[in-house]
Amino acid sequence: MPENVPPKRTEKLQLMLDDLEMEAIDDWRFRHRMPSRAAAIRELIRRGLAAVDVEEPTTDKTSTEFRVVEPD
């Protein structure tokens, strides 16, 4: 395979979000002119993985307690 061709994506990830979380991602996507929702989510994940000065997540929460945005 040529060096400049990225590997084919073969894994799917299912993620459930509520309306408020989806709206936050879509707003970010449109503000940054991302070509798709998937591209925006990949970019947000990339930035999160590269982040240095962030708090460690708590490990005593259940999966449903981790949120993209906190409801008012």
C-alpha positions as CSV (number, residue, x, y, z in Angstrom):
1,M,0.0,0.0,0.0
2,P,1.4,3.5,-0.9
3,E,2.7,5.5,2.1
4,N,0.2,8.4,1.6
5,V,-2.9,6.2,1.7
6,P,-4.5,5.9,5.2
7,P,-5.5,2.4,6.4
8,K,-9.1,1.4,5.6
9,R,-11.5,1.8,8.5
10,T,-13.0,-1.5,9.5
11,E,-14.2,-1.0,13.0
12,K,-17.6,0.5,13.9
13,L,-18.3,2.2,17.2
14,Q,-21.8,2.5,18.6
15,L,-22.3,5.4,20.9
16,M,-25.6,6.6,22.4
17,L,-26.0,10.4,23.0
18,D,-28.9,12.4,24.2
19,D,-30.2,15.5,22.2
20,L,-28.2,18.0,24.2
21,E,-24.9,16.0,23.6
22,M,-25.7,15.7,19.9
23,E,-26.4,19.4,19.6
24,A,-23.1,20.3,21.3
25,I,-21.2,18.1,18.8
26,D,-23.1,19.4,15.8
27,D,-22.6,23.0,16.9
28,W,-18.9,22.3,17.2
29,R,-18.9,20.7,13.8
30,F,-20.5,23.6,12.1
31,R,-18.4,26.2,13.9
32,H,-15.3,24.4,12.6
33,R,-16.7,23.6,9.2
34,M,-16.1,19.9,9.5
35,P,-17.2,17.9,6.5
36,S,-19.2,15.3,8.5
37,R,-20.4,14.4,12.0
38,A,-18.0,11.4,12.0
39,A,-15.1,13.7,11.0
40,A,-16.0,16.1,13.9
41,I,-16.2,13.2,16.4
42,R,-12.8,11.8,15.2
43,E,-11.2,15.3,15.5
44,L,-12.7,15.8,19.0
45,I,-11.3,12.3,20.0
46,R,-7.9,13.2,18.5
47,R,-7.8,16.4,20.5
48,G,-8.9,14.7,23.7
49,L,-6.2,12.0,23.4
50,A,-3.6,14.7,22.8
51,A,-4.8,16.9,25.7
52,V,-2.2,17.4,28.5
53,D,-3.7,19.6,31.2
54,V,-6.9,17.8,31.9
55,E,-8.3,16.1,35.1
56,E,-8.1,12.4,35.4
57,P,-11.6,10.9,35.0
58,T,-13.2,9.3,38.0
59,T,-13.4,5.6,37.9
60,D,-16.3,5.1,40.3
61,K,-19.0,6.2,37.8
62,T,-21.2,4.0,35.7
63,S,-21.0,4.4,31.9
64,T,-24.3,6.4,31.8
65,E,-22.8,8.9,34.2
66,F,-20.1,10.0,31.7
67,R,-21.6,12.9,29.7
68,V,-20.4,15.1,26.8
69,V,-22.2,18.1,28.4
70,E,-23.9,18.5,31.7
71,P,-27.7,19.2,31.6
72,D,-28.8,22.5,33.2
